[in-house]
């Protein structure tokens, strides 16, 4: 089996997400599947993006990888996933902030 840039990116992504899952389990005694999936996609997007940048620097558009649409799709998924995760965390941070708890307790009194 010959390893091209895509296969190497997938292997690094799998290794990276397993390491992240182990670290998260070690620190929290639990892990979040969505975080692990985002780590996998982010690492894969890095390797795929690197290949696209290398092709772009060569200056010949015919040198784009044959699976360029997959790379753009993965980059889009990572962007969407990170955005949704950020929105979720921002809402939770505001929802659980000490100021909002004080205001809600004052309203009840």
NUKOL-841734 format. One record per residue (C-alpha): residue number from 1; residue in one letter; x, z, y. Coordinates in Angstrom, 2 decimals, decimal comma. Layout:
+------+-------+---------+---------+---------+
| senu | fimar |       X |       Z |       Y |
+------+-------+---------+---------+---------+
|  NUM |     A |       X |       Z |       Y |
...
+------+-------+---------+---------+---------+
***
This chain:
+------+-------+---------+---------+---------+
| senu | fimar |       X |       Z |       Y |
+------+-------+---------+---------+---------+
|    1 |     X |    0,00 |    0,00 |    0,00 |
|    2 |     X |    1,45 |   -1,10 |    3,30 |
|    3 |     X |    0,90 |    1,16 |    6,30 |
|    4 |     X |    0,10 |   -0,59 |    9,56 |
|    5 |     X |   -0,50 |    1,10 |   12,91 |
|    6 |     X |   -4,19 |    1,72 |   12,12 |
|    7 |     X |   -3,43 |    3,33 |    8,75 |
|    8 |     X |   -0,75 |    5,53 |   10,33 |
|    9 |     X |   -3,22 |    6,54 |   13,07 |
|   10 |     X |   -5,83 |    7,49 |   10,47 |
|   11 |     X |   -3,29 |    9,53 |    8,48 |
|   12 |     X |   -2,10 |   11,36 |   11,60 |
|   13 |     X |   -5,72 |   11,99 |   12,60 |
|   14 |     X |   -6,57 |   13,48 |    9,21 |
|   15 |     X |   -3,48 |   15,70 |    9,25 |
|   16 |     X |   -4,20 |   16,75 |   12,85 |
|   17 |     X |   -7,82 |   17,67 |   12,20 |
|   18 |     X |   -6,89 |   19,68 |    9,09 |
|   19 |     X |   -4,25 |   21,57 |   11,10 |
|   20 |     X |   -6,78 |   22,19 |   13,87 |
|   21 |     X |   -9,40 |   23,39 |   11,38 |
|   22 |     X |   -6,88 |   25,77 |    9,82 |
|   23 |     X |   -5,87 |   27,12 |   13,23 |
|   24 |     X |   -9,48 |   27,55 |   14,30 |
|   25 |     X |  -10,36 |   29,32 |   11,04 |
|   26 |     X |   -7,27 |   31,55 |   11,34 |
|   27 |     X |   -8,10 |   32,54 |   14,93 |
|   28 |     X |  -11,91 |   32,77 |   14,74 |
|   29 |     X |  -12,61 |   33,16 |   11,01 |
|   30 |     X |  -14,99 |   30,23 |   11,47 |
|   31 |     X |  -14,80 |   26,63 |   12,58 |
|   32 |     X |  -16,99 |   24,14 |   14,37 |
|   33 |     X |  -17,39 |   20,77 |   12,65 |
|   34 |     X |  -18,00 |   18,96 |   15,95 |
|   35 |     X |  -14,67 |   20,23 |   17,31 |
|   36 |     X |  -12,88 |   19,03 |   14,18 |
|   37 |     X |  -14,54 |   15,61 |   14,42 |
|   38 |     X |  -13,59 |   15,34 |   18,09 |
|   39 |     X |   -9,99 |   16,24 |   17,29 |
|   40 |     X |   -9,92 |   13,52 |   14,62 |
|   41 |     X |  -11,39 |   10,94 |   16,99 |
|   42 |     X |   -9,13 |   11,98 |   19,86 |
|   43 |     X |   -5,97 |   11,66 |   17,77 |
|   44 |     X |   -7,13 |    8,33 |   16,39 |
|   45 |     X |   -7,97 |    7,12 |   19,89 |
|   46 |     X |   -4,46 |    8,05 |   21,03 |
|   47 |     X |   -2,84 |    5,94 |   18,32 |
|   48 |     X |   -5,30 |    3,08 |   18,85 |
|   49 |     X |   -4,87 |    3,24 |   22,61 |
|   50 |     X |   -1,11 |    3,16 |   22,17 |
|   51 |     X |   -1,41 |   -0,01 |   20,15 |
|   52 |     X |   -3,65 |   -1,59 |   22,80 |
|   53 |     X |   -1,24 |   -0,61 |   25,58 |
|   54 |     X |    1,66 |   -2,07 |   23,62 |
|   55 |     X |   -0,28 |   -5,32 |   23,16 |
|   56 |     X |   -1,21 |   -5,35 |   26,85 |
|   57 |     X |    2,42 |   -4,88 |   27,89 |
|   58 |     X |    3,49 |   -7,86 |   25,81 |
|   59 |     X |    1,36 |   -9,95 |   28,15 |
|   60 |     X |   -0,24 |  -12,26 |   25,56 |
|   61 |     X |   -3,97 |  -11,61 |   25,07 |
|   62 |     X |   -3,76 |  -13,30 |   21,67 |
|   63 |     X |   -1,58 |  -10,39 |   20,52 |
|   64 |     X |   -4,45 |   -7,91 |   20,64 |
|   65 |     X |   -4,98 |   -6,13 |   17,32 |
|   66 |     X |   -7,59 |   -7,76 |   15,10 |
|   67 |     X |   -9,69 |   -4,60 |   15,21 |
|   68 |     X |   -9,69 |   -4,19 |   19,02 |
|   69 |     X |  -13,46 |   -3,73 |   19,09 |
|   70 |     X |  -13,16 |   -0,73 |   16,74 |
|   71 |     X |  -10,56 |    0,83 |   19,00 |
|   72 |     X |  -12,76 |    0,44 |   22,05 |
|   73 |     X |  -15,68 |    1,88 |   20,07 |
|   74 |     X |  -13,63 |    4,89 |   19,03 |
|   75 |     X |  -12,48 |    5,44 |   22,60 |
|   76 |     X |  -16,09 |    5,28 |   23,71 |
|   77 |     X |  -17,17 |    7,77 |   21,05 |
|   78 |     X |  -14,44 |   10,18 |   22,08 |
|   79 |     X |  -15,42 |    9,85 |   25,73 |
|   80 |     X |  -19,08 |   10,44 |   24,95 |
|   81 |     X |  -18,29 |   13,35 |   22,60 |
|   82 |     X |  -16,00 |   15,02 |   25,10 |
|   83 |     X |  -18,55 |   14,55 |   27,85 |
|   84 |     X |  -21,38 |   16,05 |   25,82 |
|   85 |     X |  -19,15 |   18,93 |   24,77 |
|   86 |     X |  -18,17 |   19,57 |   28,38 |
|   87 |     X |  -21,80 |   19,56 |   29,51 |
|   88 |     X |  -22,75 |   21,94 |   26,70 |
|   89 |     X |  -19,89 |   24,32 |   27,51 |
|   90 |     X |  -20,67 |   24,20 |   31,23 |
|   91 |     X |  -24,32 |   25,06 |   30,60 |
|   92 |     X |  -23,38 |   27,91 |   28,26 |
|   93 |     X |  -20,86 |   29,24 |   30,77 |
|   94 |     X |  -23,45 |   29,30 |   33,53 |
|   95 |     X |  -26,16 |   30,62 |   31,22 |
|   96 |     X |  -23,99 |   33,52 |   30,04 |
|   97 |     X |  -22,29 |   34,30 |   33,35 |
|   98 |     X |  -22,46 |   37,93 |   34,53 |
|   99 |     X |  -24,13 |   36,90 |   37,81 |
|  100 |     X |  -27,05 |   35,21 |   36,05 |
|  101 |     X |  -27,51 |   38,29 |   33,85 |
|  102 |     X |  -27,60 |   40,55 |   36,95 |
|  103 |     X |  -30,12 |   38,30 |   38,69 |
|  104 |     X |  -32,41 |   38,19 |   35,68 |
|  105 |     X |  -32,30 |   41,99 |   35,30 |
|  106 |     X |  -33,13 |   42,45 |   39,02 |
|  107 |     X |  -36,14 |   40,17 |   38,69 |
|  108 |     X |  -37,52 |   42,24 |   35,83 |
|  109 |     X |  -37,27 |   45,49 |   37,81 |
+------+-------+---------+---------+---------+
***
